[in-house]
Amino acid sequence: MGIERPIYICQCGCDEEIPYSPRHQYPSKKPKYKVGHFHRNKFFLNRNTIENEYKKAGSGAKLAEKYGITPVAVYNMLRKIKASTIPKEELAEPKQRTGRYWELKCLDFLEGAEDFSGMDWRSPFDLIFNGYRVNVKVSNPVNQGKTWTFNTRSKQQIDYFLCIGLNESGEVEKLYWIPSDKAKKQTTIRRGSKTKYDEYATTFELLNHKRQDTGY
């Protein structure tokens, strides 16, 4: 009885088995593509089937993972063939659904806010409020409930990050209106103690009031 060899499937989208090599026994040498297939992944999106594949997968990210490509490649082809995309609130990934849920809440709470994220998934900002391009960020309590962490890496074409810190029940505990040039790539804010971000703490009511006064 021979040694059982692991089976690896090429991730370029061909779904073919990768020929075994003794070096594959080492974790750092586990293969992802057949020889010569690394750059083939971009050719495996079929215009005739991509819309059905996308809907079956539940999101562009899931389909991209199947073919070993980026979600951008998937959505670019969907855009080229003018295919309808799944509303963010119905996407397969819970994290994206949560983000969209709070985007919609902000649109309800902020007077005159305009939706951009729901109109185009590629938009670098989620909404426009009071003339400012705003990216909505949400965080549950992390680090044993001591902090909130927001991914504020992307700053291009964004004026403000509206960071929403939730409590353990999923309700808004704190709201921060942070200028993009004052945010780090990852913004971490401590709960229940003084922090340098206190000057950016706000409420929906205050934001609306400032808008009426043409402030901010």
C-alpha positions as a printed Julia matrix, in Angstrom:
216×3 Matrix{Float64}:
   0.0    0.0     0.0
   1.59   3.28   -1.15
   1.81   6.58    0.63
  -1.34   8.65    0.3
  -0.56  11.82   -1.61
  -2.56  15.04   -1.19
  -4.53  16.23   -4.19
  -4.25  19.88   -5.2
  -6.57  21.56   -7.69
  -5.39  24.46   -9.85
  -6.96  27.74   -8.7
  -6.83  29.47  -12.08
 -10.33  28.24  -12.78
  -9.55  25.15  -14.85
 -10.26  22.85  -11.86
  -7.53  20.49  -13.08
  -5.41  18.42  -10.72
  -1.84  19.61  -10.19
   0.73  16.84  -10.88
   2.32  15.66   -7.65
   5.86  16.62   -6.74
   7.84  15.44   -3.65
   8.37  19.06   -2.66
   4.62  19.43   -2.1
   5.03  17.62    1.23
   6.42  20.84    2.7
   3.78  23.39    3.85
   5.6   26.28    2.17
   5.57  24.43   -1.16
   1.87  23.66   -1.42
   0.96  24.59   -5.01
  -1.9   26.84   -6.11
  -1.53  26.69   -9.89
  -0.43  24.24  -12.56
   2.71  25.23  -14.42
   1.87  28.09  -16.76
  -1.6   28.66  -15.32
  -0.83  31.49  -12.9
  -1.72  34.19  -15.44
  -4.61  32.31  -17.0
  -7.17  33.17  -14.33
  -8.28  36.35  -16.08
  -9.44  34.33  -19.08
 -11.76  32.02  -17.17
 -14.6   34.45  -16.63
 -17.17  33.54  -19.25
 -19.4   36.39  -20.41
 -22.23  33.96  -21.06
 -22.22  32.37  -17.61
 -20.72  34.92  -15.22
 -24.03  36.52  -14.21
 -25.52  33.17  -13.15
 -22.27  32.14  -11.44
 -22.19  35.44   -9.59
 -25.77  35.09   -8.34
 -25.17  31.48   -7.32
 -22.01  32.43   -5.39
 -23.84  35.25   -3.6
 -21.15  37.89   -4.15
 -18.29  38.9    -6.38
 -15.81  38.06   -3.63
 -17.02  34.45   -3.45
 -16.79  34.03   -7.22
 -13.35  35.65   -7.29
 -12.16  33.23   -4.63
 -13.28  30.31   -6.79
 -11.18  31.47   -9.73
  -8.25  32.81   -7.72
  -8.73  36.38   -8.95
  -9.77  39.67   -7.43
 -13.39  40.83   -6.95
 -12.5   43.82   -9.14
 -12.08  41.5   -12.15
 -15.5   39.97  -11.51
 -17.3   43.28  -11.1
 -15.55  44.82  -14.1
 -16.89  42.05  -16.35
 -20.36  42.32  -14.82
 -20.23  46.02  -15.58
 -19.11  45.41  -19.16
 -22.04  43.13  -19.88
 -24.36  45.48  -17.95
 -25.42  42.72  -15.55
 -27.39  43.65  -12.45
 -25.51  43.24   -9.18
 -26.8   41.91   -5.88
 -27.79  44.7    -3.44
 -25.18  45.02   -0.71
 -27.69  44.18    1.99
 -28.26  40.79    0.33
 -24.61  39.81   -0.16
 -23.3   36.49    1.1
 -20.71  38.0     3.46
 -22.15  39.0     6.87
 -19.52  41.74    7.26
 -20.62  43.43    4.04
 -24.27  43.11    4.98
 -23.56  44.73    8.34
 -21.67  47.58    6.7
 -24.51  48.2     4.27
 -27.06  48.05    7.11
 -25.34  50.96    8.85
 -24.9   52.87    5.62
 -28.68  52.75    5.21
 -29.14  53.79    8.84
 -26.9   56.8     8.28
 -28.91  57.74    5.21
 -32.03  57.68    7.41
 -30.47  59.62   10.28
 -28.55  62.25    8.31
 -30.79  64.82    6.66
 -30.09  65.26    2.95
 -27.48  62.48    2.77
 -27.04  60.91   -0.67
 -26.27  57.24   -1.27
 -23.27  56.38   -3.44
 -22.16  52.99   -2.15
 -25.44  51.37   -3.14
 -25.32  52.97   -6.58
 -21.83  51.77   -7.49
 -19.81  49.17   -5.57
 -16.59  50.81   -6.82
 -17.34  54.17   -5.23
 -14.48  55.18   -2.86
 -17.01  56.77   -0.51
 -20.36  55.61    0.83
 -22.4   58.8     0.92
 -22.29  62.55    0.54
 -23.47  64.63    3.47
 -23.36  68.39    3.69
 -21.16  68.42    0.58
 -18.59  66.05    2.11
 -17.64  62.61    0.83
 -18.11  60.23    3.75
 -17.01  56.65    4.34
 -19.03  54.83    7.02
 -17.07  52.48    9.28
 -18.54  50.19   11.95
 -16.92  48.23   14.76
 -18.17  45.9    17.45
 -16.24  45.96   20.74
 -12.91  44.13   20.4
  -9.92  43.4    22.63
 -12.17  41.97   25.37
 -14.6   44.82   24.85
 -12.04  47.54   25.56
 -11.73  49.13   22.13
 -13.23  49.67   18.69
 -11.13  49.22   15.58
 -11.95  50.85   12.24
 -10.31  50.19    8.89
  -9.58  53.73    7.7
  -6.84  52.79    5.26
  -8.42  54.19    2.08
  -8.4   57.99    2.18
  -8.4   58.91   -1.5
 -11.43  61.02   -2.43
 -12.75  60.84    1.16
 -13.29  63.91    3.34
 -14.54  62.27    6.54
 -14.85  58.87    8.18
 -18.05  58.41   10.14
 -16.97  55.77   12.66
 -19.73  53.98   14.57
 -18.78  52.17   17.77
 -21.39  49.6    18.74
 -22.09  48.12   22.15
 -22.51  44.42   22.94
 -26.15  44.6    21.85
 -25.27  45.95   18.41
 -26.54  49.45   19.18
 -24.73  52.75   18.66
 -22.66  53.67   21.69
 -20.35  56.29   20.16
 -20.14  58.2    16.92
 -16.98  59.85   15.58
 -16.71  62.33   12.68
 -13.01  62.05   11.8
 -11.3   64.06    9.02
  -9.57  61.66    6.64
  -6.21  63.38    7.11
  -6.43  62.77   10.87
  -7.2   59.05   10.62
  -4.59  56.31   10.63
  -4.65  53.26    8.38
  -6.33  51.5    11.29
  -8.05  53.7    13.83
  -8.34  52.19   17.31
 -10.44  54.02   19.92
 -10.61  53.07   23.6
 -14.01  52.69   25.24
 -14.89  54.34   28.52
 -11.71  56.4    28.86
 -10.24  59.65   27.6
  -8.83  59.43   24.09
  -7.41  61.81   21.5
 -10.44  61.05   19.33
 -12.83  62.61   21.86
 -12.69  65.89   19.93
 -14.34  64.08   17.0
 -17.14  62.51   19.05
 -20.58  63.57   17.86
 -24.2   62.47   17.4
 -26.53  62.31   14.44
 -28.51  65.19   15.93
 -25.38  67.34   16.22
 -24.33  66.54   12.66
 -27.75  67.56   11.38
 -27.67  70.73   13.48
 -24.24  71.66   12.12
 -25.54  71.08    8.61
 -28.4   73.5     9.17
 -25.88  76.03   10.49
 -23.63  75.3     7.48
 -20.98  74.17    9.95
 -18.44  71.37    9.56
